């Protein structure tokens, strides 16, 4: 679970290290949600802790997800689904019906940006990728496309028969291959 009261990045690192050492068959990643009528919701209402931002919850979940995936530990679920919660009772936290998709899109964005930074690509960049990854490249409501544009990158894409979670970047006459684990470069790797 990400976003617990007083959680630090060191806590996330320890969580990842323990997951890797235990080598479970699979994990589930949930963001904290404050359900009205619970002691945690009371703490939240009384401002006994300041929650992290939604973006930070996505980022922390991404780090857990990628490190687990890198060690061949499946993540079978990220976030709460509509049938698991009573939305009217959520008073805060990080609930989003597409939480898992947001985490995977965040990973794809950071992976592509890491390779762009490594190569110094700018301007128009073409991403070749598996059809199943196009939505991760685009992001929720095309949010990643806007983020690329803010970085001075105009992204186009073409679907190729390559493994999921991998991509090939082309800019002018240069090419570089990457994968979703490139998102961990510059952040930390367990």
C-alpha positions, -999 to 999 in steps of 0.1 A, spaced: 0 0 0 13 34 -9 5 67 9 3 55 44 6 81 72 42 93 76 55 70 48 89 79 33 108 69 2 130 48 25 98 29 35 92 23 -2 127 10 -7 124 -13 23 90 -26 9 106 -33 -25 136 -51 -8 113 -73 12 91 -81 -18 122 -91 -37 136 -112 -9 103 -130 -3 99 -137 -40 61 -140 -39 43 -154 -69 24 -121 -72 17 -89 -55 -11 -63 -54 -5 -26 -50 -31 -4 -34 -31 33 -28 -44 46 5 -81 56 5 -98 73 34 -131 56 41 -156 77 61 -161 63 96 -127 47 100 -99 57 124 -77 66 95 -104 89 81 -106 105 115 -68 111 115 -72 126 81 -100 149 91 -81 160 122 -51 168 100 -29 145 121 -8 139 89 -5 155 55 -11 130 27 13 128 -2 0 141 -35 -18 118 -60 11 121 -84 35 110 -57 12 80 -49 14 71 -86 52 75 -86 57 53 -55 34 26 -69 54 27 -102 86 21 -83 71 -9 -65 56 -22 -98 87 -19 -119 110 -34 -93 87 -64 -88 83 -68 -126 121 -66 -130 124 -95 -106 97 -115 -124 71 -110 -96 37 -104 -112 15 -75 -101 -20 -89 -105 -38 -58 -94 -32 -21 -88 -58 1 -72 -93 -5 -60 -120 -14 -85 -154 2 -84 -170 -30 -70 -145 -30 -41 -154 4 -27 -184 25 -20 -173 56 -37 -196 78 -17 -177 68 15 -143 78 2 -134 112 17 -98 114 5 -67 95 -6 -58 82 -40 -88 63 -54 -90 63 -92 -108 37 -112 -79 35 -136 -51 35 -110 -32 6 -126 -33 22 -160 -20 55 -146 9 36 -130 18 18 -162 15 51 -182 38 69 -157 64 41 -162 62 43 -200 65 81 -199 96 80 -176 112 52 -196 109 71 -229 121 104 -213 151 86 -198 161 73 -232 155 107 -248 177 124 -221 204 97 -227 205 104 -264 198 141 -264 169 137 -288 147 167 -293 120 178 -316 102 151 -335 107 116 -321 90 84 -334 83 56 -310 79 21 -324 61 -1 -299 37 -30 -294 1 -22 -300 -7 -31 -264 16 -3 -252 2 25 -273 -23 36 -246 5 36 -221 26 59 -243 -4 82 -248 -14 83 -211 -48 89 -196 -67 114 -218 -35 118 -238 -18 133 -207 17 119 -216 15 135 -251 11 169 -234 40 161 -210 62 153 -239 53 185 -256 62 205 -225 96 189 -228 99 200 -264 93 166 -278 67 159 -305 58 122 -303 45 101 -331 43 63 -330 41 33 -351 30 -2 -341 55 -30 -346 56 -66 -337 80 -62 -307 76 -74 -272 54 -54 -248 71 -30 -225 98 -23 -251 102 4 -276 125 19 -303 130 56 -305 140 73 -337 150 109 -341 165 121 -374 189 94 -383 195 79 -349 178 50 -331 179 37 -296 160 8 -280 145 10 -246 121 -7 -222 99 2 -193 127 -5 -168 145 25 -181 121 45 -160 141 34 -130 173 51 -142 180 82 -123 154 73 -97 168 42 -79 171 5 -87 167 -22 -61 
